[in-house]
């Protein structure tokens, strides 16, 4: 595709086609951000899951959202390789590890989320905060699957 071609999705986003779907999504989104987790961590979680799933629309939205919450380019460029960089706190690393485990369920032969990963996350976050992170992971994976199926282009706003 050349730069002059504007990609289009196969169809409208299903959450926009079915009016009641977006209401539920918005309620979940509000609840996640009221769960006591720093918005920067939630945005990192969203970005990492979207990178894993290859969802260009969500990666674009994740970077945009993270920057709105004060994330630096240096850290955003390193999210895909967070284990090999010094840019993330132990708390952020626990959230990113949980994100990867919960997103890559089919890649595991045992528990989807190993006890070691769960225990590390539980050491850093309360049950309410873990709930917000888990909901962010799930909602991001939900949108990644919708957007990759309908081929939602990066930069799309609803």
C-alpha positions in Angstrom: 0.0 0.0 0.0 1.4 3.4 -0.8 1.2 6.4 1.4 -1.6 8.0 -0.7 -3.9 5.0 -0.1 -6.1 5.4 3.0 -7.0 1.9 4.4 -10.6 1.2 5.3 -12.0 -1.4 7.6 -14.0 -4.2 6.3 -17.0 -3.0 8.2 -17.9 -0.6 11.0 -16.7 -1.6 14.4 -19.3 -4.0 15.8 -19.4 -2.1 19.1 -20.7 0.8 17.1 -23.1 -1.2 15.0 -24.9 -2.7 18.1 -25.8 0.4 20.2 -25.9 -1.4 23.6 -22.5 -2.9 23.1 -20.7 0.4 23.5 -22.6 1.3 26.7 -21.2 -1.8 28.3 -17.7 -1.2 27.1 -17.8 2.4 28.3 -19.0 1.2 31.8 -16.1 -1.4 31.9 -13.6 1.3 30.8 -14.7 3.7 33.5 -14.6 1.0 36.2 -11.0 0.1 35.2 -9.8 3.6 35.6 -11.5 3.8 39.0 -9.7 0.7 40.3 -6.7 2.5 41.9 -4.1 1.7 39.2 -2.0 4.5 37.8 -3.3 5.3 34.3 0.2 5.0 33.0 0.3 1.3 34.0 -3.1 0.6 32.5 -1.9 2.2 29.2 1.3 0.1 29.3 -0.8 -3.0 29.7 -3.1 -2.0 26.8 -0.1 -1.3 24.6 1.7 -4.6 25.4 -1.3 -6.7 24.8 -2.0 -4.9 21.5 1.6 -5.4 20.4 1.4 -9.1 21.1 -1.8 -9.4 19.1 -0.6 -7.3 16.2 -3.4 -4.8 16.4 -2.2 -1.7 14.7 -5.3 0.3 15.6 -4.8 -0.5 19.3 -1.0 0.0 19.3 -1.6 3.4 17.8 -4.3 4.2 20.4 -2.1 2.8 23.2 0.8 5.0 22.3 -1.5 8.0 22.0 -3.2 7.3 25.3 0.1 6.7 27.1 1.5 10.0 25.9 -1.6 11.8 27.1 -0.8 10.3 30.6 2.8 11.6 30.4 4.7 8.5 29.1 8.0 9.2 27.4 9.0 8.1 24.0 11.9 6.3 25.5 9.7 4.1 27.6 7.1 3.6 24.8 9.8 2.5 22.4 10.9 -0.1 24.9 7.6 -1.7 25.9 8.0 -4.6 23.4 11.4 -5.4 25.1 10.5 -4.4 28.6 12.5 -7.3 30.2 15.7 -6.1 28.6 15.4 -2.4 29.6 16.0 -0.5 32.8 13.0 1.8 32.2 10.3 0.0 34.1 9.6 -0.3 37.8 9.0 -3.7 39.5 5.3 -2.8 39.7 5.1 -2.1 36.0 7.1 -5.3 35.2 4.6 -7.3 37.2 1.7 -5.8 35.3 3.4 -6.4 32.0 4.3 -10.0 32.8 0.6 -10.6 33.8 -0.5 -9.0 30.6 1.7 -11.3 28.5 0.6 -14.4 30.4 -3.1 -13.6 30.2 -2.8 -12.6 26.5 -0.8 -15.7 25.4 -3.0 -18.3 27.0 -2.7 -20.7 24.1 1.1 -20.6 24.4 1.1 -22.3 27.8 1.1 -26.0 28.5 0.2 -25.6 32.2 -1.6 -22.8 34.0 -2.4 -19.9 31.7 -0.9 -17.6 34.4 1.9 -19.3 36.3 1.8 -18.9 40.1 5.1 -17.0 40.0 3.6 -14.4 37.7 0.4 -14.2 39.7 2.2 -13.9 43.0 4.5 -11.2 41.7 1.5 -9.2 40.6 -0.4 -9.8 43.8 2.7 -8.5 45.7 2.4 -5.2 44.0 -1.4 -4.7 43.6 -4.5 -5.0 45.7 -7.4 -7.1 44.7 -9.2 -4.0 43.4 -6.1 -3.0 41.4 -5.6 -6.5 40.0 -9.3 -6.4 38.9 -8.6 -3.2 37.0 -5.5 -4.7 35.3 -7.3 -8.0 34.4 -10.2 -6.1 33.0 -7.8 -3.9 31.0 -6.1 -7.0 29.6 -9.4 -8.6 28.8 -10.9 -5.5 27.2 -7.8 -4.9 25.2 -7.8 -8.5 23.9 -11.5 -8.1 23.1 -10.8 -5.0 21.0 -7.6 -6.5 19.4 -9.7 -9.4 18.1 -12.4 -7.1 16.8 -10.0 -4.7 15.1 -7.8 -7.4 13.5 -10.9 -9.2 12.2 -12.4 -6.1 10.6 -9.0 -4.7 9.7 -9.5 -1.5 11.5 -6.8 0.9 10.4 -4.4 2.6 12.8 -5.4 6.1 13.7 -9.1 5.4 13.6 -11.3 7.3 16.0 -14.9 6.3 16.7 
